[in-house]
Amino acid sequence: MSMTNRWDATALAGLGEEMYRWIERLYPLCRSITGAGVEDTLAVLREQVPLHIERVPSGTKVFDWKVPREWNIRDAYVKDPTGRRVIDFHANNLHVVSYSRPVHKQVSLAELKAHTFTIPEQPDWIPYRTSYYAENWGFCAAHNVVNALPDGMYEVCVDASLQDGHLAYGEYLHHGYSEEEVLFSTHTCHPSLCNDNLSGIALNAMLASLISQVQTRYSYRFLFIPGTIGSITWLSRNQQRAQSIKHGLVVTCVGDGGPFRYKRSRRGDAEIDRAVEYVLRHTGGAYQISDFSPYGYDERQYCSPGFNLAVGSLTRSSHRQYPQYHTSADDLGFIGPNWLEESLSVYLKVISVLETNQFYVNKFPFCEPQLGRRGLYDDVGAHPDPNAFRMALLWVLNQSDGEHALLDIAEKSQIPIDTVAEAASALHHSGLLEMAAARP
């Protein structure tokens, strides 16, 4: 049974709701690139996936970077001249610029505005801003709130610590028959933002949970890391291990109802690129394909020239492609269980293609072998689409020269890859095909 059949619509029913419940639980946590919010998030995920937690000390050199100091926040607020909190971290953790250094003082309205970010074109939304690598302090607020503030002196407070500690990330490796790996990587550094990227965290955790229950051809590595510095740190610590990664996807922005978007790997024509594009062509919905660019999520680190891994990015409404991006409007109402479930189904279909896409050699290449006396016509009659299965048998026999994988045959014949794979399995069991080494 293929993985697609194992995880059909019936089997996936309810998993979107389950992922949404995980997101609801994780939503209040104030995540950043380090700190308690990340640790608490990983602790929740460990209830679903047997994650191994790595902690890398501040100051550790990772290629051209250093692991930053650890940031933890307890409170942050702005009080108006009457003592009323007009900006409150506990009301929404987006109100503080992530990695703001500690501050507690009185400032004028003009100075407060110089340290406060708003979105004039969306005056009721709170933006998300960071100050990871340049020490500063600041707040984020709805433009209408800031515009209504009267002149006077304001008390500003960021009760936070910025000191040597650790960068934490989670990792789970599912061992398959092969040591070659498929990588699924998601970033854990965003606070209360749902599509970017609690949706990616939840989907990656669900993939890991499902994969852990089955035997697979490939090994599967699932990473839960802070964006940019997390992938740089992992790659720095795993340069040799990274060479085992044959395919990979960065998992983010998969919880909204936008069309699927695929950003190819740097190679452009890697097997993962072809597998994702094949699945998207057959989903029946709208989708978009773009070539690699060195801007975006962690695919740009995995695809850096020193590694050049075959890692793409499969999203829905991606970064800067929806108004709610990096704002308080990317909330629990912006995503939906049905969209999460649909995204999970697409990811599982990609996994099925990768698992299925093998090379065979026809052991009887001189003219067609006789199928009837090997019982293969009986298989044709029992198949739900006998005409497609009969043609798949002929196509697989003709193309199995060690140079054409099953995805090649499915694309050339226009027969679904599941049917092509069933035909290959029947021919293999009958002794007409043998496994061949994959192309480099």
N, C-alpha and C positions, 0 to 999 in steps of 0.2 A: 504493500500500500504506500502510495506516495505521501509526502508530508502535506501536500495540498488536500488530498482526500482525508488524511488524518485530522486536519484542522479546517474542516469545511465550515459553512455558516452555522450549522447546528452546533458543532463543537465549540465555536467561538461565542455563542450566545451568552450574554451576561458578563463577558470579560471586559467590555467597554465600561459597564457600570462599576466593576471591581477596580479598574484603573482610575476611574473618576473618584472613587472613594479614597484611594491612596492619595490622589492629588488634593482632595479636601483636607486630609490630615496633614499633608506637608505644606499646604498653602501659608499658614501663619508663620512658619519658621523664617528667620532672617538669615538667609545664606549669603556668603560672599566667597572670595577665593580661598579664605582660610577661616578658622574659628568654629565656635560652638554650633552655629547653624548648619554647617556642613557635617559636622560630627553627628548631630541629632538626626539629620536626613539619612545618613548612612546607617545609623542604628535602626531607623524605621525600615529601610530597605532590607536589612539583614533578616527581618522577620519573614521575608518572601524569598530571598536569594542568599545562599551561603557565601556572602562576600568576604574576601580577605581585605582587611584595612591596612594600608600602608601610610606611615607618617614620616615625612621628610623634613628634617630640621631647617629652620630659617637660616639663611645664609649659604645653604648648599648650592654650589655652582652647578648649573644645568645648561650646558652649551654656553651661549652668550648671556645667559640670564642668571639670576640668583633667586632662590626661594625667598619670598618676602617675609617680613615680620607678620606675626599672627594678629588679626584684628578681632576684637570682641566688643560688643556694644550692649549696654544695659538700659540706657535711656537717651532720649534726645528730644529737645523741645525749643520752641520760641514762645516767650510770654510777652504779651502786649503791655503798654504802660499801666494797665489796671491789674496786671498779674494773671490774666487769663491765657491759657495755652491756645495759641492760634495755629501752631504747627506742632504735631504730636506724633512721635515715633510709634507710640503704643496704639494709636488709631490706625496707622498704616506705615509699615516699615520702609516704604519707598520715600518717606518724608526726609530721611537723612541720606546724604551722599555717601555711598558705600566707601569704607576706608577713611572716613573723616577722622582727623586727629582730634584728641580731646580738646574741648574749649568750654569755658564758662565765664561769660563777661557781659557787660552792657554795651550795646551798639546802637548807633542811630538807624533810622529807617533806611537812609541811603546806603549805609554799610551792610545792613541786613539784605537789602535787595541785590547788592553786589555779590552776595554769597548764596543767593536763592535762585533756583532754576524753575521756570514755568514753561507752559506751551500756549502762547497767545492764541493760536488758531484752534486749540482745543481747551478752552479756558476752565473747564471743570475737571480735567484730568491731571494727575500727578505724574511727572516724568520720572524715569529711572536714570540716575547718573552715578558715576564712579570716580574715584581718585586714587587708583591703586598704586601708581608708581611716582606720584608727585604729591607730597604731603600737603594737605589743605583741609579745610572744613567747609561744610555747606549743607544746605537744605533744598528740598524739592517740595513744591506746593502747587495747588491749583491757581491759575493766573487770576481768577476772580477773587480768590481769597487775598492774595498779595496786593492786588489793586485796591482793595477796600481798606487796607491798613491805614490808620491815622498816623500823622507825624508824631514823633516822640522817641523815647529810648526803649529799647527792647532787650530783654534778658535772653541770651542764647546759651544753650547747654548741649554739648555732646559728651555724654558720660560713657566713654569708650576707652579701651586699652589697645595699644599698638606696641607690641614687644616680641622678643624672640619666642618662638613656639614651633609650630609644625604646619605643614601643608598636608592635608589628609585626602586620600582618594580610595575608592573601593574597586575591587577587581574580582571577577569570577571567571574561571576557566573550566569549560566543559570539555572533557577529553573524548574525541572521536576515534575512529579507526586510524585516521591519518594524523600526523603531527602538524600538517598544514592547517592554518587557522583562518577563520572568518572573524573579523573584528567589528564589534558594535560599540561605539563610543558616544557618550552623552555628557553634557556639561551640567555641573551641580552648583554653580556659583551665583545664580540669580535668586533674589528674594521672592516676594509674593507676586510672581508673574507666571501665568498658567500655560499659555502656549509656548512661550520661550522662558523657562524650559521644563516646567513640571510635566508637561505632556511627554517630552522626550525621556525624562527620568522614569516615568511610569511605564511607558511602552518598552523601554530597554529592560526594566525589571521583569515585565511580563514575558518578554522574549526569553530572558534567562531562565525564568521559572519553567516555561514550556519546554525549552531545549533540554533542560536538566532531566526531564522525564523520559527521554527517548535516546535510542542509539543513533549516532550520526556518522556520516563519512568523514566530515571535517571536524576539527576541534573548534570550539567557539569561545572567544574571549570577549567579555563584557566589561567595559570601563565606565566608571562614574567619577568624573574628574572635574576640577575647576577649569573654566575655559582658558585657552592659550597656555598659561603657566602650567596647567595640569598635564596637557599633552606633551609639552616640552619636557617637563620633569619625567613623565613616564618613558618617553623615547630616550632621554638621556640615560636612564637607568636600565634600559632594555634594548640597547642597540642591536645585539645579536639576536635576541628573541624576536625582535620586530621583523627580521628577515623571514620568519615563518608565516607572516600574514600574507595570505594569497588574495583575499578579498576583504573589503571593509566598507562600512557605512557610518556616517555621523548622524545620530538620531536627535532631531530637534524639530520643534514647531509642527507637531503631528496631531494636534487636538482640535483644530478648527475645521470649518467646512470648505476651505479653499481647495482649488485643484492641486493635485500632486505636482511637485516640482523636483526635478532631479538635476543636480550639478555633477557633471562627469568628473572622474578622477583626472589627474594631470596627464595620465597616459592617453585618455580619451577613448580608447578602443579596448580597454581591459574587459575581462569576462564579467566583472561586476557591472560595468557600464552596459554591456549588451543584455545581461540578465534583467536589470531594472527596466531598461527600455522595452524589453520583450513583455514583461509583466504589465507595464503601464499601457502598452498598446492593446492589451487584451482585457483591461479592466472595464472598458466601455465608457469611462468618464473622461473629462477634460484633463490634460496634463501638459506640462512644459518641460523641455529639455534645454539645458544650457551647458556650454563648455566650461572647463575649469577656469577659475581666476584665483589669484592669490589673495583674495579678500573674502571674509565670511567666517565660518566656524572652524573647528579644529582640523577639518580636512586639509587646510593649508599647511599645517604642521606635518601631518602624515605624508603629504604630497610634496614636501620640501625636497629639493633635488638630491640631497644626501641620502634620503630614504626612498622617495619616489614610489610609495606604496600605492596599490590599486584601491584607493579609498575615495568614495564619492559621498554626496550628501543628499538624502531623500527626505524632503519636507512637504508641508502643505504651504500655507502662507508664510513665507520665510522672512528673514530680517529685512526691515525697512520696506516690506511689500504689503503691509497692512497698517492702517492708521493707529491701531491699538498697540503696535510694537513698542516695547520699552515704556509703557505707561500703565497707570492704574486700571485702565480699561481692559488690559489683558488679564481678566479676572475669571472667576469660576463660571460666569455667565457667557464668556466668549468661547469656551470650549464645550464639547458635548460627548457623552458616552458613545453615541452612534458613530461619531467621527473618529474617536479613538479606536473603536472596534474595526472600522473600515481601514484605518492606517495599519493596525496590527495584521489584518488579513493580507494587505499588500506586502508587508515585510515578510510574512511567512511564505507567501508565494515566491518571493525572491530567494529565500532560503531553499525552498523546494527545487527551484531551477538550478541553483548551485549544487545541491546534493545530487541532482539527477544528471547533470551535464558531464557525462563521461565519454571516453573514447573507446571504440571497439574495432576489432579487425575481423573481417569475414574470412573464416577458415576454408571456405569453398568459393574462391573468387572467380573461378572460370565458369561463366554462365550461372543461371539461377539454380540453386539446390532444390531438390524435391521437398516440398513442404508437407504434402499430404501424408506421406508415410511416417513423418515425425509428429503427427497429431496436431500440427499448427492450424490446419483448417478447422479443427474442432474448437480451438481457441477463438477463431474468427467468428464462428457461429454463436459463441457464448458472449461475445462482446456487445455492449449496448449500442455501439456504432460500428457494425461489422465492416462497412465499406472503408471507413477511415482506418480501422485496424489493419485490414488487408493491405491497403496502400502503404501504411506505416511499415509493415513487414518488408515490403519490396524496397522502399526508400532506405530503410536501415541497412538492408543487405547490400544495396548498391553503393551507399556512401561510406560504409564502415571499412575504411582503408587506413585507419590510424591517424588520418589527417583531419577528419570531420567529427566533431563532438555532436552530441544529441541536439544541442541548441542550434548548431549549424543545420542539421537535418530538419528540425522543426521549422526553422525560418525558410529554408529552401522549399520544403514540401507544402508549407502552409497547413500542416497538421499540428494540433496542439501537442506541446512537449510531453504532457502526461501520457498521451496515446503513443507517442514515439518511444517513450521510456518503457511502457508496457510491452511494446513490440520488441524492443531490444532485450528486455528481460526474458521474454519467451524464447527468442532466438538463442540467447546465451544458454539457457537451461537445456535447450535441445541440442547443444553442441555445435551450432553453426557459427557462433561468435566467440571471441575471446577478448578479455580486457586488454587494452593497450595503454601505454604510458601517456600521460597528459602532455600536451604541447608545453614548451617552456613559456 
